[in-house]
Amino acid sequence: GESVGLHLPTLSVQEGDNSIINCAYSNSASDYFIWYKQESGKGPQFIIDIRSNMDKRQGQRVTVLLNKTVKHLSLQIAATQPGDSAVYFCAERDSGTYKYIFGTGTRLKVLA
Amino acid sequence: GAGVSQTPSNKVTEKGKYVELRCDPISGHTALYWYRQSLGQGPEFLIYFQGTGAADDSGLPNDRFFAVRPEGSVSTLKIQRTERGDSAVYLCASSFDKATEAFFGQGTRLTVV
């Protein structure tokens, strides 16, 4: 099947450790951000979102941090599991056009 | 259905042929997006529908690409005179409205030979 993330930056993490995936965005007009997880041969899967009026949002085992000053987004995954292995994309939505622009992506490899 | 459904899941076509890719959004979702994803890349925006109308088609690469959503539900992406460079995974996403999160389908892998 198709291999997503063939040439993407890779983060290798030991099972049980915490993972931090970073993303820089460029559009100061972006008001909404989403982290997606994509496994090989599948479509992007929604993980967590955050609006620009917030700087932190927590979900189940995941936390998203937003720093608008430096246009930086991060995804923290607690107690990383083998099932977390995938390519992770951040997506920013332009407040005027409502279209989502995706970042380059980071491949997360969980080591047993 | 429970999620966004795309058909076919795989399509192989010859250079120069016409293809149609179908997207069934989540029921009740008014916003629908088409994206294209090449190997090792993030999804690239093509077009966004709000209801029946194309609110933003700025991502369509050229006039060989066209998309419709005549009844505000199912959408079809149409590609004329396909080229080998059109080979990619074509992803569809829908959201309840333009302000809420978008959910993606599994994609259609198009291969032009």
Chai-1 contact restraints between the chains, C-beta under 6 A:
chainA,res_idxA,chainB,res_idxB,connection_type,confidence,min_distance_angstrom,max_distance_angstrom,comment,restraint_id
A,L6,B,L39,contact,1.0,0.0,6.0,A-B,restraint_1
A,L6,B,G40,contact,1.0,0.0,6.0,A-B,restraint_2
A,H7,B,G40,contact,1.0,0.0,6.0,A-B,restraint_3
A,I34,B,E101,contact,1.0,0.0,6.0,A-B,restraint_4
A,K42,B,Q106,contact,1.0,0.0,6.0,A-B,restraint_5
A,G43,B,L91,contact,1.0,0.0,6.0,A-B,restraint_6
A,G43,B,F104,contact,1.0,0.0,6.0,A-B,restraint_7
A,G43,B,G105,contact,1.0,0.0,6.0,A-B,restraint_8
A,G43,B,Q106,contact,1.0,0.0,6.0,A-B,restraint_9
A,G43,B,G107,contact,1.0,0.0,6.0,A-B,restraint_10
A,P44,B,F104,contact,1.0,0.0,6.0,A-B,restraint_11
A,F46,B,E101,contact,1.0,0.0,6.0,A-B,restraint_12
A,F46,B,F103,contact,1.0,0.0,6.0,A-B,restraint_13
A,D49,B,E101,contact,1.0,0.0,6.0,A-B,restraint_14
A,F89,B,G42,contact,1.0,0.0,6.0,A-B,restraint_15
A,T97,B,D56,contact,1.0,0.0,6.0,A-B,restraint_16
A,Y98,B,K98,contact,1.0,0.0,6.0,A-B,restraint_17
A,K99,B,F45,contact,1.0,0.0,6.0,A-B,restraint_18
A,K99,B,Y48,contact,1.0,0.0,6.0,A-B,restraint_19
A,K99,B,D56,contact,1.0,0.0,6.0,A-B,restraint_20
A,F102,B,G42,contact,1.0,0.0,6.0,A-B,restraint_21
A,F102,B,P43,contact,1.0,0.0,6.0,A-B,restraint_22
A,G103,B,G42,contact,1.0,0.0,6.0,A-B,restraint_23
A,T104,B,G42,contact,1.0,0.0,6.0,A-B,restraint_24
A,G105,B,G42,contact,1.0,0.0,6.0,A-B,restraint_25
